[in-house]
Amino acid sequence: MSDKKNFDKQIPNNVIPLGSTKCMADDCKSKPAKAGFCGPHFEWFKAGLITKEGAKAADFDKKHYHWEVAQAKKKAA
């Protein structure tokens, strides 16, 4: 059985912060859809291209290149 204390500490990861009117990613003004990000930036967040604060990852260029290659393979298949 789970303790009530542990249940109260759980926070769902798909909650959009209250009062948020734009995507948390840098220089994006789109409306947030999931976890404070718009649709395309949420995909970037899941791939590790941007942090939960919306800033680019330290190795963004490398990750972005590999992400684009993977996306091209998806479309070709």
Secondary structure as UniProt FT lines:
FT   HELIX           4..9
FT   TURN            13..14
FT   TURN            18..19
FT   TURN            26..27
FT   TURN            35..36
FT   HELIX           39..47
FT   TURN            52..53
FT   TURN            58..59
FT   HELIX           60..76
//
